[in-house]
């Protein structure tokens, strides 16, 4: 999926009117005025994009074998994937292969049999900062590396990248994600078109307002542009 917005003579009358004022009042070229409008929109979209949590929540394994088959982990996380359904990724040592039998949901800790204990009592498996050296993280379910969202902020950065490249255009490679966003120019003069293309499959979900967020972003961009245009024209003594 890709979310695309084409800002041209048919997209939004108010911004088109302000672009014409820049062209007529300040002798801007139409592509420059169009890029200016695109920058305002991309900034607005960036501001309206949610920033994901730093860590994925730990959830129970949706696999029906969990809790019955000791080869299957009881807990893990869900990972979003480009153009694919979310995938459950197990956190090991949480039930598979019979290594762990009990799980403390209150502290998110897990336990195993103490092999040295003749009565076979349960031994708590520590996790989190090491007592002797707090800078060291002892592996555990709540500190498992699978919880970390490595590309956190990618959606927001994709809009920020577009805001900076509305004049020259180009293709964005962000966080090792190729072709995450694209800015493209086509046509000439008043028929010139600027395309802002976000290729992240989840970008609509990342927007605080969903699909309606695009209209809100355009309204905010139009308001911001009107204010800036008035300021520029006033400074130049134009109308």
BADO-739468 format. One record per residue (C-alpha): residue in three letters; x, y, z. Coordinates in Angstrom, 3 decimals. Each point is the difference from the previous one (the first is absolute). Example, Ala and Ser with C-alpha at 12.3 -4.5 7.8 and 13.67 -1.06 7.14 Angstrom:
! BADO-739468
<kolke><r>ALA</r><east>12.300</east><north>-4.500</north><up>7.800</up></kolke>
<kolke><r>SER</r><east>1.370</east><north>3.440</north><up>-0.660</up></kolke>
//
This chain:
! BADO-739468
<kolke><r>UNK</r><east>0.000</east><north>0.000</north><up>0.000</up></kolke>
<kolke><r>UNK</r><east>1.126</east><north>3.555</north><up>-0.532</up></kolke>
<kolke><r>UNK</r><east>-1.562</east><north>3.252</north><up>1.072</up></kolke>
<kolke><r>UNK</r><east>0.329</east><north>2.684</north><up>-2.605</up></kolke>
<kolke><r>UNK</r><east>-0.986</east><north>3.629</north><up>-0.169</up></kolke>
<kolke><r>UNK</r><east>0.191</east><north>2.006</north><up>-3.193</up></kolke>
<kolke><r>UNK</r><east>0.003</east><north>3.736</north><up>0.617</up></kolke>
<kolke><r>UNK</r><east>-0.976</east><north>1.647</north><up>-3.292</up></kolke>
<kolke><r>UNK</r><east>-2.548</east><north>2.459</north><up>-1.397</up></kolke>
<kolke><r>UNK</r><east>-2.915</east><north>-2.260</north><up>0.962</up></kolke>
<kolke><r>UNK</r><east>0.999</east><north>-1.136</north><up>3.491</up></kolke>
<kolke><r>UNK</r><east>-0.850</east><north>2.888</north><up>2.261</up></kolke>
<kolke><r>UNK</r><east>-1.291</east><north>3.396</north><up>-1.142</up></kolke>
<kolke><r>UNK</r><east>1.246</east><north>1.976</north><up>2.966</up></kolke>
<kolke><r>UNK</r><east>3.607</east><north>-1.169</north><up>-0.316</up></kolke>
<kolke><r>UNK</r><east>-0.153</east><north>0.493</north><up>-3.764</up></kolke>
<kolke><r>UNK</r><east>-1.148</east><north>3.569</north><up>0.577</up></kolke>
<kolke><r>UNK</r><east>2.945</east><north>0.649</north><up>2.324</up></kolke>
<kolke><r>UNK</r><east>2.411</east><north>-1.589</north><up>-2.460</up></kolke>
<kolke><r>UNK</r><east>-1.262</east><north>2.396</north><up>-2.671</up></kolke>
<kolke><r>UNK</r><east>0.564</east><north>2.911</north><up>2.382</up></kolke>
<kolke><r>UNK</r><east>3.626</east><north>-1.083</north><up>0.420</up></kolke>
<kolke><r>UNK</r><east>0.384</east><north>-0.277</north><up>-3.775</up></kolke>
<kolke><r>UNK</r><east>-1.639</east><north>3.353</north><up>-0.753</up></kolke>
<kolke><r>UNK</r><east>1.052</east><north>1.970</north><up>3.063</up></kolke>
<kolke><r>UNK</r><east>3.561</east><north>-1.223</north><up>0.484</up></kolke>
<kolke><r>UNK</r><east>0.783</east><north>-1.235</north><up>-3.506</up></kolke>
<kolke><r>UNK</r><east>0.513</east><north>-3.555</north><up>1.218</up></kolke>
<kolke><r>UNK</r><east>-0.041</east><north>-2.772</north><up>-2.566</up></kolke>
<kolke><r>UNK</r><east>-3.001</east><north>-2.309</north><up>0.196</up></kolke>
<kolke><r>UNK</r><east>2.173</east><north>-3.061</north><up>0.923</up></kolke>
<kolke><r>UNK</r><east>1.528</east><north>1.993</north><up>2.863</up></kolke>
<kolke><r>UNK</r><east>-3.404</east><north>1.035</north><up>1.316</up></kolke>
<kolke><r>UNK</r><east>-1.232</east><north>-3.573</north><up>-0.364</up></kolke>
<kolke><r>UNK</r><east>3.012</east><north>-1.320</north><up>1.932</up></kolke>
<kolke><r>UNK</r><east>-0.706</east><north>2.570</north><up>2.719</up></kolke>
<kolke><r>UNK</r><east>-3.553</east><north>-1.316</north><up>0.330</up></kolke>
<kolke><r>UNK</r><east>1.281</east><north>-3.581</north><up>0.059</up></kolke>
<kolke><r>UNK</r><east>2.397</east><north>0.837</north><up>2.809</up></kolke>
<kolke><r>UNK</r><east>-2.831</east><north>1.379</north><up>2.115</up></kolke>
<kolke><r>UNK</r><east>-2.063</east><north>-3.147</north><up>-0.561</up></kolke>
<kolke><r>UNK</r><east>2.862</east><north>-2.409</north><up>0.761</up></kolke>
<kolke><r>UNK</r><east>0.805</east><north>1.891</north><up>3.201</up></kolke>
<kolke><r>UNK</r><east>-3.650</east><north>-0.168</north><up>0.987</up></kolke>
<kolke><r>UNK</r><east>-0.081</east><north>-3.751</north><up>-0.652</up></kolke>
<kolke><r>UNK</r><east>3.158</east><north>-0.472</north><up>2.058</up></kolke>
<kolke><r>UNK</r><east>-1.571</east><north>1.864</north><up>2.901</up></kolke>
<kolke><r>UNK</r><east>-3.114</east><north>-2.181</north><up>-0.227</up></kolke>
<kolke><r>UNK</r><east>1.900</east><north>-3.295</north><up>-0.083</up></kolke>
<kolke><r>UNK</r><east>0.127</east><north>-2.080</north><up>3.154</up></kolke>
<kolke><r>UNK</r><east>3.311</east><north>-1.121</north><up>1.421</up></kolke>
<kolke><r>UNK</r><east>-0.041</east><north>-3.688</north><up>0.880</up></kolke>
<kolke><r>UNK</r><east>0.873</east><north>-1.257</north><up>3.452</up></kolke>
<kolke><r>UNK</r><east>3.644</east><north>-0.929</north><up>0.524</up></kolke>
<kolke><r>UNK</r><east>-0.867</east><north>-3.586</north><up>0.896</up></kolke>
<kolke><r>UNK</r><east>-2.516</east><north>-2.497</north><up>-1.351</up></kolke>
<kolke><r>UNK</r><east>-2.446</east><north>-1.383</north><up>2.581</up></kolke>
<kolke><r>UNK</r><east>0.456</east><north>-3.618</north><up>1.076</up></kolke>
<kolke><r>UNK</r><east>-3.009</east><north>-2.110</north><up>-0.986</up></kolke>
<kolke><r>UNK</r><east>-1.046</east><north>-3.634</north><up>0.262</up></kolke>
<kolke><r>UNK</r><east>0.792</east><north>-2.204</north><up>-2.961</up></kolke>
<kolke><r>UNK</r><east>-3.149</east><north>-0.259</north><up>-2.188</up></kolke>
<kolke><r>UNK</r><east>1.130</east><north>-3.469</north><up>-1.134</up></kolke>
<kolke><r>UNK</r><east>-2.491</east><north>-2.598</north><up>1.295</up></kolke>
<kolke><r>UNK</r><east>2.935</east><north>-2.227</north><up>0.951</up></kolke>
<kolke><r>UNK</r><east>1.297</east><north>2.502</north><up>2.561</up></kolke>
<kolke><r>UNK</r><east>-0.308</east><north>-1.431</north><up>3.510</up></kolke>
<kolke><r>UNK</r><east>-0.470</east><north>-3.519</north><up>-1.360</up></kolke>
<kolke><r>UNK</r><east>3.096</east><north>-0.573</north><up>-2.101</up></kolke>
<kolke><r>UNK</r><east>3.192</east><north>0.794</north><up>1.891</up></kolke>
<kolke><r>UNK</r><east>1.787</east><north>0.744</north><up>-3.251</up></kolke>
<kolke><r>UNK</r><east>-2.137</east><north>3.126</north><up>-0.372</up></kolke>
<kolke><r>UNK</r><east>0.752</east><north>3.208</north><up>1.923</up></kolke>
<kolke><r>UNK</r><east>-2.822</east><north>1.396</north><up>2.106</up></kolke>
<kolke><r>UNK</r><east>0.819</east><north>3.667</north><up>-0.521</up></kolke>
<kolke><r>UNK</r><east>1.377</east><north>2.283</north><up>-2.681</up></kolke>
<kolke><r>UNK</r><east>-0.652</east><north>3.190</north><up>-1.945</up></kolke>
<kolke><r>UNK</r><east>-1.764</east><north>1.022</north><up>-3.207</up></kolke>
<kolke><r>UNK</r><east>2.138</east><north>1.607</north><up>-2.701</up></kolke>
<kolke><r>UNK</r><east>-1.370</east><north>2.153</north><up>-2.820</up></kolke>
<kolke><r>UNK</r><east>1.288</east><north>-0.836</north><up>-3.464</up></kolke>
<kolke><r>UNK</r><east>-0.039</east><north>1.942</north><up>-3.244</up></kolke>
<kolke><r>UNK</r><east>-3.002</east><north>-1.063</north><up>-2.100</up></kolke>
<kolke><r>UNK</r><east>-0.447</east><north>-3.178</north><up>2.058</up></kolke>
<kolke><r>UNK</r><east>-2.196</east><north>-0.921</north><up>2.993</up></kolke>
<kolke><r>UNK</r><east>1.542</east><north>0.516</north><up>3.464</up></kolke>
<kolke><r>UNK</r><east>2.116</east><north>-2.962</north><up>1.118</up></kolke>
<kolke><r>UNK</r><east>0.211</east><north>-1.553</north><up>3.460</up></kolke>
<kolke><r>UNK</r><east>3.634</east><north>-0.355</north><up>1.098</up></kolke>
<kolke><r>UNK</r><east>0.539</east><north>-2.243</north><up>3.054</up></kolke>
<kolke><r>UNK</r><east>2.170</east><north>0.987</north><up>2.913</up></kolke>
<kolke><r>UNK</r><east>2.016</east><north>-3.083</north><up>0.821</up></kolke>
<kolke><r>UNK</r><east>0.293</east><north>-1.497</north><up>3.475</up></kolke>
<kolke><r>UNK</r><east>-3.691</east><north>0.706</north><up>0.599</up></kolke>
<kolke><r>UNK</r><east>-1.359</east><north>-3.522</north><up>-0.311</up></kolke>
<kolke><r>UNK</r><east>1.637</east><north>-1.766</north><up>-2.920</up></kolke>
<kolke><r>UNK</r><east>1.980</east><north>-3.216</north><up>0.421</up></kolke>
<kolke><r>UNK</r><east>-1.217</east><north>-0.339</north><up>3.578</up></kolke>
<kolke><r>UNK</r><east>2.656</east><north>2.362</north><up>1.345</up></kolke>
<kolke><r>UNK</r><east>-2.466</east><north>2.367</north><up>1.653</up></kolke>
<kolke><r>UNK</r><east>-3.190</east><north>-1.152</north><up>1.666</up></kolke>
<kolke><r>UNK</r><east>-1.365</east><north>2.975</north><up>1.939</up></kolke>
<kolke><r>UNK</r><east>-0.345</east><north>3.653</north><up>-0.822</up></kolke>
<kolke><r>UNK</r><east>-0.636</east><north>2.857</north><up>2.403</up></kolke>
<kolke><r>UNK</r><east>-2.268</east><north>2.457</north><up>-1.830</up></kolke>
<kolke><r>UNK</r><east>0.287</east><north>2.640</north><up>2.706</up></kolke>
<kolke><r>UNK</r><east>3.780</east><north>0.345</north><up>-0.264</up></kolke>
<kolke><r>UNK</r><east>0.298</east><north>-1.492</north><up>-3.516</up></kolke>
<kolke><r>UNK</r><east>2.621</east><north>-2.422</north><up>1.374</up></kolke>
<kolke><r>UNK</r><east>0.402</east><north>-3.666</north><up>-0.756</up></kolke>
<kolke><r>UNK</r><east>1.291</east><north>-3.038</north><up>1.879</up></kolke>
<kolke><r>UNK</r><east>1.700</east><north>-3.357</north><up>-0.524</up></kolke>
<kolke><r>UNK</r><east>0.712</east><north>-3.077</north><up>2.100</up></kolke>
<kolke><r>UNK</r><east>3.097</east><north>0.334</north><up>2.169</up></kolke>
<kolke><r>UNK</r><east>2.058</east><north>-3.020</north><up>-1.032</up></kolke>
<kolke><r>UNK</r><east>2.109</east><north>0.267</north><up>3.162</up></kolke>
<kolke><r>UNK</r><east>-3.037</east><north>-0.098</north><up>2.288</up></kolke>
<kolke><r>UNK</r><east>-0.818</east><north>-3.590</north><up>1.103</up></kolke>
<kolke><r>UNK</r><east>-3.640</east><north>0.981</north><up>0.361</up></kolke>
<kolke><r>UNK</r><east>-0.062</east><north>1.428</north><up>-3.510</up></kolke>
<kolke><r>UNK</r><east>-1.306</east><north>3.359</north><up>1.093</up></kolke>
<kolke><r>UNK</r><east>-0.493</east><north>2.831</north><up>-2.440</up></kolke>
<kolke><r>UNK</r><east>2.782</east><north>2.523</north><up>-0.551</up></kolke>
<kolke><r>UNK</r><east>-0.726</east><north>3.582</north><up>-0.999</up></kolke>
<kolke><r>UNK</r><east>1.791</east><north>1.047</north><up>-3.192</up></kolke>
<kolke><r>UNK</r><east>1.168</east><north>3.601</north><up>0.431</up></kolke>
<kolke><r>UNK</r><east>-0.284</east><north>2.591</north><up>-2.734</up></kolke>
<kolke><r>UNK</r><east>0.556</east><north>3.710</north><up>-0.363</up></kolke>
<kolke><r>UNK</r><east>3.035</east><north>2.007</north><up>1.242</up></kolke>
<kolke><r>UNK</r><east>2.733</east><north>-2.078</north><up>1.590</up></kolke>
<kolke><r>UNK</r><east>0.270</east><north>0.649</north><up>3.758</up></kolke>
<kolke><r>UNK</r><east>3.799</east><north>0.354</north><up>-0.071</up></kolke>
<kolke><r>UNK</r><east>0.096</east><north>1.995</north><up>-3.225</up></kolke>
<kolke><r>UNK</r><east>-3.254</east><north>1.855</north><up>-0.824</up></kolke>
<kolke><r>UNK</r><east>1.311</east><north>0.793</north><up>-3.479</up></kolke>
<kolke><r>UNK</r><east>-0.244</east><north>-3.697</north><up>-0.910</up></kolke>
<kolke><r>UNK</r><east>-3.416</east><north>-1.381</north><up>-0.919</up></kolke>
<kolke><r>UNK</r><east>-0.599</east><north>-3.597</north><up>1.029</up></kolke>
<kolke><r>UNK</r><east>-2.105</east><north>-1.671</north><up>-2.731</up></kolke>
<kolke><r>UNK</r><east>-3.628</east><north>-0.344</north><up>0.924</up></kolke>
<kolke><r>UNK</r><east>-3.450</east><north>0.181</north><up>-1.446</up></kolke>
<kolke><r>UNK</r><east>-0.386</east><north>3.726</north><up>0.663</up></kolke>
<kolke><r>UNK</r><east>3.514</east><north>0.821</north><up>-1.202</up></kolke>
<kolke><r>UNK</r><east>-0.020</east><north>-2.318</north><up>-3.007</up></kolke>
<kolke><r>UNK</r><east>1.354</east><north>1.713</north><up>-3.116</up></kolke>
<kolke><r>UNK</r><east>-3.098</east><north>-1.025</north><up>-1.954</up></kolke>
<kolke><r>UNK</r><east>-1.998</east><north>2.570</north><up>1.954</up></kolke>
<kolke><r>UNK</r><east>2.038</east><north>2.895</north><up>-1.345</up></kolke>
<kolke><r>UNK</r><east>-1.527</east><north>1.825</north><up>-2.966</up></kolke>
<kolke><r>UNK</r><east>3.063</east><north>0.640</north><up>-2.135</up></kolke>
<kolke><r>UNK</r><east>-1.643</east><north>2.317</north><up>-2.531</up></kolke>
<kolke><r>UNK</r><east>-1.961</east><north>2.058</north><up>2.479</up></kolke>
<kolke><r>UNK</r><east>-0.887</east><north>3.375</north><up>-1.501</up></kolke>
<kolke><r>UNK</r><east>0.410</east><north>-1.138</north><up>-3.619</up></kolke>
<kolke><r>UNK</r><east>-3.434</east><north>1.289</north><up>-1.080</up></kolke>
<kolke><r>UNK</r><east>0.607</east><north>3.420</north><up>1.545</up></kolke>
<kolke><r>UNK</r><east>3.493</east><north>0.218</north><up>-1.513</up></kolke>
<kolke><r>UNK</r><east>-1.335</east><north>-0.893</north><up>-3.441</up></kolke>
<kolke><r>UNK</r><east>-2.218</east><north>3.105</north><up>0.035</up></kolke>
<kolke><r>UNK</r><east>2.843</east><north>2.114</north><up>1.401</up></kolke>
<kolke><r>UNK</r><east>2.227</east><north>-1.184</north><up>-2.843</up></kolke>
<kolke><r>UNK</r><east>-2.637</east><north>0.977</north><up>-2.566</up></kolke>
<kolke><r>UNK</r><east>-0.375</east><north>3.446</north><up>1.580</up></kolke>
<kolke><r>UNK</r><east>3.713</east><north>0.606</north><up>-0.657</up></kolke>
<kolke><r>UNK</r><east>-0.009</east><north>-1.305</north><up>-3.569</up></kolke>
<kolke><r>UNK</r><east>-3.073</east><north>1.561</north><up>-1.594</up></kolke>
<kolke><r>UNK</r><east>2.102</east><north>2.170</north><up>-2.331</up></kolke>
<kolke><r>UNK</r><east>2.573</east><north>-2.470</north><up>-1.276</up></kolke>
<kolke><r>UNK</r><east>-1.965</east><north>-3.211</north><up>0.379</up></kolke>
<kolke><r>UNK</r><east>1.551</east><north>-3.418</north><up>0.504</up></kolke>
<kolke><r>UNK</r><east>-0.372</east><north>-3.375</north><up>1.684</up></kolke>
<kolke><r>UNK</r><east>0.462</east><north>-0.512</north><up>3.739</up></kolke>
<kolke><r>UNK</r><east>1.862</east><north>-2.905</north><up>1.598</up></kolke>
<kolke><r>UNK</r><east>-0.659</east><north>0.291</north><up>3.729</up></kolke>
<kolke><r>UNK</r><east>1.028</east><north>-2.438</north><up>2.761</up></kolke>
<kolke><r>UNK</r><east>1.203</east><north>-2.461</north><up>-2.662</up></kolke>
<kolke><r>UNK</r><east>-3.449</east><north>0.113</north><up>-1.591</up></kolke>
<kolke><r>UNK</r><east>0.437</east><north>0.533</north><up>-3.764</up></kolke>
<kolke><r>UNK</r><east>-2.458</east><north>2.222</north><up>-1.851</up></kolke>
<kolke><r>UNK</r><east>-1.874</east><north>0.889</north><up>3.190</up></kolke>
<kolke><r>UNK</r><east>-1.202</east><north>3.266</north><up>-1.546</up></kolke>
<kolke><r>UNK</r><east>0.241</east><north>1.846</north><up>-3.264</up></kolke>
<kolke><r>UNK</r><east>-0.393</east><north>3.562</north><up>-1.271</up></kolke>
<kolke><r>UNK</r><east>-0.633</east><north>0.319</north><up>-3.709</up></kolke>
<kolke><r>UNK</r><east>-0.480</east><north>2.951</north><up>-2.380</up></kolke>
<kolke><r>UNK</r><east>-1.663</east><north>-0.143</north><up>-3.406</up></kolke>
<kolke><r>UNK</r><east>-1.505</east><north>2.397</north><up>-2.549</up></kolke>
<kolke><r>UNK</r><east>0.850</east><north>3.613</north><up>-0.698</up></kolke>
<kolke><r>UNK</r><east>-1.255</east><north>3.455</north><up>0.939</up></kolke>
<kolke><r>UNK</r><east>-3.503</east><north>0.139</north><up>1.480</up></kolke>
<kolke><r>UNK</r><east>-0.398</east><north>-3.689</north><up>-0.894</up></kolke>
<kolke><r>UNK</r><east>2.941</east><north>-0.950</north><up>2.206</up></kolke>
<kolke><r>UNK</r><east>-0.821</east><north>-2.736</north><up>2.522</up></kolke>
<kolke><r>UNK</r><east>1.710</east><north>-0.943</north><up>3.240</up></kolke>
<kolke><r>UNK</r><east>-0.571</east><north>-3.533</north><up>1.348</up></kolke>
<kolke><r>UNK</r><east>0.764</east><north>-0.880</north><up>3.601</up></kolke>
<kolke><r>UNK</r><east>-0.013</east><north>-3.792</north><up>0.297</up></kolke>
<kolke><r>UNK</r><east>0.330</east><north>-1.890</north><up>3.272</up></kolke>
<kolke><r>UNK</r><east>0.601</east><north>-3.705</north><up>-0.636</up></kolke>
<kolke><r>UNK</r><east>-0.228</east><north>-1.221</north><up>3.604</up></kolke>
<kolke><r>UNK</r><east>-2.866</east><north>-2.495</north><up>0.140</up></kolke>
<kolke><r>UNK</r><east>-1.039</east><north>1.067</north><up>3.510</up></kolke>
<kolke><r>UNK</r><east>0.223</east><north>3.753</north><up>-0.502</up></kolke>
<kolke><r>UNK</r><east>-3.797</east><north>0.449</north><up>0.137</up></kolke>
<kolke><r>UNK</r><east>-0.108</east><north>-1.773</north><up>3.375</up></kolke>
<kolke><r>UNK</r><east>2.823</east><north>2.197</north><up>1.267</up></kolke>
<kolke><r>UNK</r><east>-2.026</east><north>3.148</north><up>-0.687</up></kolke>
<kolke><r>UNK</r><east>-1.881</east><north>1.217</north><up>3.047</up></kolke>
<kolke><r>UNK</r><east>-3.117</east><north>0.604</north><up>-2.061</up></kolke>
<kolke><r>UNK</r><east>0.220</east><north>-2.958</north><up>-2.393</up></kolke>
<kolke><r>UNK</r><east>-1.351</east><north>0.748</north><up>-3.462</up></kolke>
<kolke><r>UNK</r><east>-1.729</east><north>3.118</north><up>1.300</up></kolke>
<kolke><r>UNK</r><east>3.400</east><north>1.175</north><up>1.176</up></kolke>
<kolke><r>UNK</r><east>0.921</east><north>0.899</north><up>-3.564</up></kolke>
<kolke><r>UNK</r><east>-2.787</east><north>2.550</north><up>-0.220</up></kolke>
<kolke><r>UNK</r><east>0.991</east><north>1.398</north><up>3.381</up></kolke>
<kolke><r>UNK</r><east>3.632</east><north>0.194</north><up>-1.067</up></kolke>
<kolke><r>UNK</r><east>-0.974</east><north>1.847</north><up>-3.164</up></kolke>
<kolke><r>UNK</r><east>-2.075</east><north>2.464</north><up>2.021</up></kolke>
<kolke><r>UNK</r><east>2.866</east><north>0.640</north><up>2.423</up></kolke>
<kolke><r>UNK</r><east>2.419</east><north>0.349</north><up>-2.895</up></kolke>
<kolke><r>UNK</r><east>-2.327</east><north>2.469</north><up>-1.729</up></kolke>
<kolke><r>UNK</r><east>-0.313</east><north>2.070</north><up>3.183</up></kolke>
<kolke><r>UNK</r><east>3.749</east><north>0.002</north><up>0.518</up></kolke>
<kolke><r>UNK</r><east>0.683</east><north>0.860</north><up>-3.616</up></kolke>
<kolke><r>UNK</r><east>-2.507</east><north>2.865</north><up>-0.001</up></kolke>
<kolke><r>UNK</r><east>1.732</east><north>1.474</north><up>3.053</up></kolke>
<kolke><r>UNK</r><east>3.477</east><north>-0.330</north><up>-1.540</up></kolke>
<kolke><r>UNK</r><east>-1.078</east><north>1.375</north><up>-3.372</up></kolke>
<kolke><r>UNK</r><east>-1.593</east><north>3.036</north><up>1.641</up></kolke>
<kolke><r>UNK</r><east>3.225</east><north>0.557</north><up>1.908</up></kolke>
<kolke><r>UNK</r><east>2.195</east><north>-0.261</north><up>-3.112</up></kolke>
<kolke><r>UNK</r><east>-2.218</east><north>2.253</north><up>-2.094</up></kolke>
<kolke><r>UNK</r><east>-0.186</east><north>2.605</north><up>2.748</up></kolke>
<kolke><r>UNK</r><east>3.779</east><north>0.010</north><up>0.378</up></kolke>
<kolke><r>UNK</r><east>0.388</east><north>0.429</north><up>-3.760</up></kolke>
<kolke><r>UNK</r><east>-2.668</east><north>2.725</north><up>-0.154</up></kolke>
<kolke><r>UNK</r><east>-2.121</east><north>-2.107</north><up>-2.351</up></kolke>
<kolke><r>UNK</r><east>-3.676</east><north>-0.976</north><up>0.219</up></kolke>
//
